Amino acid sequence: RVGNDFVLKTTSFSCVLVYTDPSTGGNTMYVVGTDKMLREVHNGQPQNIINAGTTLGQIVLSNSAKALFAAVAEPDAVAPIRCYKFPLDGYFNEFSCHSAPVTRIRITFDDYFLFTCSEDGCLFIFDVRKKDKVVSKRDKENVLPPADEILVTRTFLDEKQAQLLELERQVEELSNQIEFQLRHRETFHKEEMVDLEEKYTQEIDAERTKHEQLREEKNDTEMEAEENIKSLVELHAKQTQDLESSFQHKMMIEVGRYQKLASERESVHRYWETEHHQLMDKHAKTVAEMKREFDAKQAEDKRVIQRIMEEKRLAEEVHQETMRQLEQDTDQEIEELKGEKEVKLKTEKDDKVRLRGMAGIHKRNHEELKRLMQKKEEELRQYQEEARKKQEKINQLENEKQHNLKEIRERDKQIGDKEGKIYELKKQNQELEKFKFVLDYKIKELKAQIDPKSEAIAEMMKQIQAMDSDLEDYHRKNKQLQENIKQLDNKQKSLQQEIISQRKRMLESQTIIKRFKNDLHECVQFIQEPKQLKDSVSNLFKKYVPNGIKKQELDQDIQREYIRQRDYLQKSVESLKRKLVKDKEVHRQDNNRILLENVQLIREINDLRKEIDYLKRERQQQRLQVSKMKMGTKTVAPTPQLADQSVLKEIASNTGHIDELRRRVEEQITMRETALREKGQASPPPDDDGLGGFQMPDDGRGFDDDN
């Protein structure tokens, strides 16, 4: 049963409590919401409204009805707890506790404790018991004020003092170690700077020599390029002259062709004009003939139209005459009938006046009934046709009904069979689910067994893919090398043929030179006789230069050979440059790799040296402790000897590790030298220490335990 209700638009209430007055038995509601008000509602009407100034989320009333507790629920703000005096008069005390909105607030049945929980995850318990005022005042007077000092024990102070002394000692030791390391590092860096300066000065000198060589090569190439440009300019001038002469010849041919075509064009133009005049005359004649034919046809059409109009006029006159005669005949007949009817009417007027009226009415009714009967007969025929169609449809529907009933009975049987099958399938499904559970368990076990194998298979597949890619690279490189080999074989064959031809030419030229030397020697014999000398020289010229000197052919052959040799040398230089770039890149990568390995080795050696220094210092400290113990007590303890033995063992193992690292460095150096020898490039040799520019710091300390 719904009693009184209280509705307030634009406000959502978060908590409601009901108080029953024991004297009157009336119920009073206390509500809070988003309007920041605490309302007292009685019988659906607000009685008392208190402005809280903030949003109150949860409220609770003490069982003694003396205090009302409320929790603040402002978002993103602290949530204190308020205690209102009951009945409400607006006075309250506030206690800060939660850092997020309160979600629940409850009080115990004996009003001793108040429990609050919030979104910050905290639970607060308040003691809300009412205390005696006199006792509380006395307690307040007897309470001691808080002290400014913190009391500690003597042992605590002694421990702190010992810790401070130990820390000061450690700080002093660390400062000494850091100073020693800094001095050592400074000397090491100075030596390294000297080595680097020497190395870089050598590299700069080498680069300067290379720069001078490249400058000389550049000058040589510029001279060659200028000579080539001069030869090309001469060749270009010759070619332009040849082209101009050929162009002039072609222009003469084209001019002749143009004149011939112009004459042909004039003849064709004259022929076309004659044909055009003839066609124009023929066209004018045809137009005149067509015009005459059109005029004749137009005149004939006009005559036909006039004849038709006359026939039409005659037909209209005949029609009017016939209409006039028909009207006269009808008028005469009407007059005659009128006279007859007037006579009959006069005779029967008294008897049949009313009957005539009735007869006319019945006649009209009869005609209307006839029309209605015809309509009804037509409608009856339509209804009969529709009834016949409907009967056919009914018969068809009856047949379909019987057929559907048969199908329903058959389907009912099928449904029963299928339900039985479904029941059987459900049983089978349950059995299969049991079997599936067993199979799932077995599958999990098999998967647990398969997973490591599948991982191994995946790793093997990755290895196979990597090997396939390497194999494809090798095949591609082999194909490229085979093509290069074929090209080189072809070049070798062509060069061999050229060498054979050149050798033949050299033999021929050598034989000619020998003959010329012999003849020249004979000619020199006549040096005292000018006439015979002149005759012998002229005979010598006629013998060896029968056709004169062909400077151009000789120059062309020399130039062709020079161009061929230059192209061959340029191609060889480009190929060597490409190989040099590739080899430089490979050597650079090898050098970088070796440098990184050397740096790692140096770091390891430095770490080992630091460990050795640390062990030496520990050993010295242990020796000092042993000496102090000997000074204090005359008994010899076995622990320092054991410590010395462990230190010696560790030093021996470190020296072995250092020897192993040195051996690895030497192996890297030998591998690098063998790689350089195999590639046959003139790369700078490695440094003597094999560390790629990095040198070991030589501070005069060894790895023996004495140092």
C-alpha positions, 0 to 999 in steps of 0.5 A, a space after each residue: 500500500 502506497 502512502 504519502 510520497 515526496 517528489 522533487 524534480 531536478 534532484 536525485 536523492 542518495 539516502 532516505 531514513 525514517 524516524 517514528 515519533 514514540 509520542 505521536 506514532 507519526 513517521 518523518 522522512 529525512 532525505 539528502 540529494 544533489 541539491 545540497 539540502 537536508 530535508 525533513 518531510 512529514 506526510 509528503 510535505 517538507 517541514 524543515 529544510 537545512 542548507 548543508 552547503 555541500 552534497 551529502 551522500 549517506 545519513 544515519 540516525 542514532 538509536 537514541 534519536 539524539 544525533 544524526 550523522 551525515 557523510 559528505 559525497 563531493 566528487 574529487 574532494 575530501 569526505 568529512 563526517 558531520 554530526 547534527 543535533 537531533 531534532 535538527 536545528 542546523 548546528 553540526 560538528 565536522 570530523 575530517 577522515 576520508 579522502 573520497 566520497 563515503 559509500 556507507 555509514 552505520 551505527 551500532 545498536 547501543 550507540 557506542 561506535 560509528 562505522 564509515 567506509 569510502 571509495 578510498 578503501 578505508 574503514 573508520 570507526 568512531 567512538 560516539 559514546 556520551 562521556 561524563 563532562 566532569 571526568 573529561 575536564 579532569 582528564 584534560 587538566 591532568 593530561 601532559 603536554 607532548 614532549 619536544 625531545 626523543 629519548 634513546 638508549 646509550 647503546 643506540 647512540 654508541 652504535 650510531 657513533 660507530 656507524 659514523 666512524 665506519 662511514 667516514 673511514 669508508 669515505 676516506 678509502 673511496 676518495 683515495 681509490 678514486 684519486 689513484 684511479 684518476 691519476 692512473 687514468 690520466 697517465 693512460 690517456 696521455 700515453 694513448 694521446 701520444 700514440 694517436 697523434 703519431 698514428 694520425 700524423 702518419 695517416 695524414 702524410 699518407 693521405 697527402 701523398 695520395 692526394 699528390 698522386 691523384 692530382 698528377 693523375 687528374 692533370 694527366 686525365 685533363 690532358 688526355 681529355 683535351 686531346 680527345 676534345 680536339 680530335 672530336 672537334 675536328 671530327 665534328 667539323 668534318 662531319 658537319 661539312 659532309 652533312 652540309 654537302 649532303 644537305 645541299 644535294 638533297 635540297 637540289 633534288 627536292 627543289 626539282 621534285 617541287 617544280 615537277 609537282 607544281 607543274 603536275 598541280 597546274 595541269 590537274 587544276 586546269 583539268 579540274 576547272 574544265 570538269 567543274 564547268 561541265 558539271 555546273 552546266 549539267 546541273 543547271 540543265 537538270 535544275 531547269 528540267 526539274 523546274 518545268 516538270 514541277 510547274 506542270 505537276 503543280 498546274 495539274 494538281 490545281 486542276 484536280 483540286 478545282 474539279 474536286 471542289 466543284 464535285 463537292 459543291 454539287 454534292 452539297 446542293 444535292 444533299 440540301 435538296 434531298 434534305 428539303 424534300 425529306 423535311 417536306 415529306 415528314 411534315 406532310 406525314 406529320 400533318 396527316 397523322 396529326 389530323 387522324 389522331 385528332 379525330 381519334 382523340 376527339 372520339 375517345 377523348 372522354 373514355 380514354 384520357 385517363 387510360 392513355 395516361 396510365 398506358 403511357 405510365 405502364 409503358 414507361 414502367 414496362 420499358 424500365 422493367 425490361 431494361 432491369 430484366 436485361 440487367 438482371 439477366 446479365 448479372 445472373 450470367 455473371 453470377 453463374 460464371 463466378 459461381 462456376 469459377 468459385 465451385 472449381 476453386 472450391 473443388 481445387 481447394 478440397 483436393 489441396 485440403 485432402 493432399 495437405 491432410 495426407 502430408 500432415 499425417 505423413 509429417 506427423 509420422 516423420 516428426 515422431 520418427 525424428 523425435 525418436 531419432 533426436 532422443 537417440 542422438 541426445 543419448 549418443 551426444 552425451 556419450 560423445 561428450 564423455 568421449 570428447 572430454 577424454 579426447 580433450 584430455 588426451 589432446 592436451 597431453 599430445 599438445 604438451 608433447 608436440 609443442 617442443 617438437 613444433 618449436 624445434 621444427 619451426 627453428 629447423 624451418 627457419 634454418 632451412 629458409 636461411 640455407 635456401 636464401 644462401 643457396 639462392 645467393 650462391 646460384 645467383 653469384 655463380 650465374 653472374 660469374 659464369 656470364 663474366 667468364 663468358 665475357 672474358 673468354 670472348 674478350 680474350 679470343 678477340 684480343 688473341 686475334 688482334 695480337 696475332 694480326 699485330 704480330 704479323 704486321 710487326 713481322 712485315 714491318 720488321 722485314 721492311 725496316 731491315 731492308 730499308 736499313 740495308 738500302 740506307 747503308 748502301 745509300 750512305 756509302 755514296 755520301 761523298 758523291 752527291 749525285 749518286 747519293 741523290 739518285 740512290 735516295 730517289 730510288 729508295 723513295 720510289 722503292 719504299 713509297 711508290 704511292 706517296 704518303 697517305 697521312 689520313 689513312 695512317 692517322 685514322 688507323 692510329 686514332 681508331 687503335 688509340 680510341 679502342 685502347 682508351 675505351 679498354 683502359 677506361 673500362 678496366 679502370 672502372 671495373 678496378 674502381 668498383 672492385 676497390 670500393 667493394 674491397 674497401 667496404 669489406 675491409 672497413 667492416 672487418 676492421 670495425 669488427 676487429 676494433 669492436 672485438 679489441 675494445 671488448 678485450 681491452 675492457 675485459 683486461 682492464 676489469 681484470 687488472 682492477 680485480 687484481 688491484 683490488 685483490 692486492 689491496 685486500 691481501 695487503 690489508 690481510 697481511 696488516 691484520 696478520 701482523 697486528 694479530 702477531 703483535 697482539 698475540 704470539 699465537 699464529 692463526 691459520 686463517 690468513 694463510 688460507 686467505 693468501 692461498 685463495 688469493 694466489 689461486 684467484 690470481 693464477 686463474 686471472 693470469 690464465 684468463 689473460 693469457 687466453 685473451 692474448 691468445 685470442 687477440 693473436 688469433 684475430 690478428 692472424 685471421 685478419 692478415 690471412 684475409 688481407 693476403 687472400 684479397 690481395 689489396 694494398 690496404 694498410 697493414 695492421 698495427 704491431 699490437 693487433 688492436 687496430 689503433 688501440 694500445 695497451 697501457 704500459 704502466 710498468 705493472 705486470 701480472 705477477 703477485 709480487 707487483 
